[in-house]
Amino acid sequence: MRKTSALTAIVAAGLFAFGPGLTSASQMALATTDSHNAADPHEFESRAKSLFAYPKRYDEAIKLFLKAADTREVGDPVRVQDLVMASRLAYYRDDHGRSLALMRRAADEASSTGDVITAAHAYMDAAFIARLEGSAETVVQLVKKAELLAYSPLIGDKDRDGILVRIRSTP
């Protein structure tokens, strides 16, 4: 019996000494796993897309696309697409000011990461929204940005022509 008591005391002492460290490490690992799952951009995007059929819930979908974008790394092209989707949903809600801000953000991010084709098209989309807002000066600025990008050596003739057609059709 004394051997069992002594063994129990040693095991208990070991758990006491090492237990809090192991528990903290386990808790940290669990918290990391939980936070990773909670910040899964695919989950946010999936939830946002499930709301497409419910226009009254577009504000919720916008927030989900923004969460998805914010959880992605800068330079991830899907991050820009999340911003574009959020902008489009804001546009469909007739929140043109928010739509314009989000589309400009998408264009700026695409441009800063070298995705010049996406950036040029996003600037043109933003120019369209700015025209609806009655901001002629903003339209001119955005179209100029798109035009500069259209002449980038990174863009092939077909993509350049597509951007220039959009630019020429802007009133």
N, C-alpha and C positions, 0 to 999 in steps of 0.2 A: 504494500500500500504506500509505503514511503517513496518507493521508486516511481510510482504513478504520480504522486503529488509533486515530486521533484521535477519529473518530466513535464507535467502540466504547468508548473511554475516557470520552467525554462521556455516552453512554447508561448505562454502568456507574455513573458517578458519580451520575447522576440517580436510578437505581434504588437506589443505596446511600443517597442522601440522603432520598428520598421513600418508598422501599420499606417500611421498617419502619412508617411511618405508615399507608401503604395496607394493609399486611398486618394491622396492629392493627385498623384500621377494618373490614377485611373479616372478620377473626376475630370482632370484636364483633357485626357484623351476622349472621354465621353463628350465633354463640352465642345471640343474641336469637331468631333463627328457631327454633333447636333448642329453646330453653327454652319458647318459645310452643307449639310442637308437643308438647313433653313435658307441658305443663300444660294441655292441652285438656280442659275438663270434659266435653265430649261423648264423648271417647274413654274417659274413666274411667267414665262412665255406661253406655256401650255394653258395656264389658268387664264391669261389675258385672251388668248385665241378662243377659249371656250365661251367668252362673253361677246363675241362678234355678232351673234344673233340677237343681242339685247342692247339696243342703242341707249337705253336709259342707264345702262351700267358701263358705258364707255369711259367714264371718269375713273372707275375702278380699274378698267383694262389699261388705261394710260399709266396709272400709278404702277401697275404690275410690269409694264414694259420698261418704265423708268428704273424700277428695282432691278430688273434683269440687266439693263444697260450698266447700272452702277456696280453690279457684281462682276461684270466682265472686265478683263484687262484692257487698258487703253491700247489701241492698235488692233483689237479683235474686230474684224469686219462685221460680225453679228451685233456688236455693240451699236454700231452706226445704224444697222437695220432696225434694232429695237427703238432707237430714237426716231427713225423715220416712221415706224408704225405708230408710235405715240403721237407724233405730229399729225398723221393722217386721221387718227381717231379724234384728236382735238378739232381738226378741221370739220369733220363730220358732225361734231357737236356745235358747230358755229362759233367755236372759241378760236377765232383767227389769230388773235394776239399770241396766245399760247402755242398755237400751231406754228406760227412764224418763228417764234423763239426756239422751239424744238427742232424745226427743220434747219435753221441756221446753225444750231449746235451740231446737228448731224453732219452738215456740210463742212463746218470748220474741223470737226474731228476727222472726217474722211480726208480732207485736204492735208491736215497735219501728219497723217500717217501714210501719205503718198497714194491714196486711192483716188486719183484725180478724176476718173470717169464718174464714180459715185458722187464725188464732191461737186462736180460740174452740174450733174442732174439735180442734186439736192439744192444747189444755189438757184437753179431755174425754178424748182418747185417753190422755194422760199420767195422768189420774185413774183410768182403767180399769186401767192398768198398776200404779199405786200401790196400788190396792185389792188386786191379786194379791200385791203385796209385803207386804200387811198394814199399810200405813201410813195409818191413818184420818185422821190430822192432815193429811198431804200431800194426800189425796183432797179434803178440805174446802177447803184452800187453792186447789187447782187448779180445783175446781168454781166457787169464788167468782170467780176470774179470768175463767173462761168466761162466767159470768153477767153480770159487769160489761161484758164486751165485747158480749154479746148485746143489751144495751140501748143500744149505740152508735147515734148517728143515721146512721152510715155503713152500717148494715145494714138491708136491706129486711125487710118483714114475713115473707116466705116463709123467708128465711135465719134470721131471728130465731126463728121457730117451730121450725125444724129443730134449732137449738141448744138451745132451751128443752125440747123433747121429750127430748133426750139428758140434759139436766140433771135433769129430773123422773124419769127412769128410773134415775138413779144411786142405788144403795142407801146 
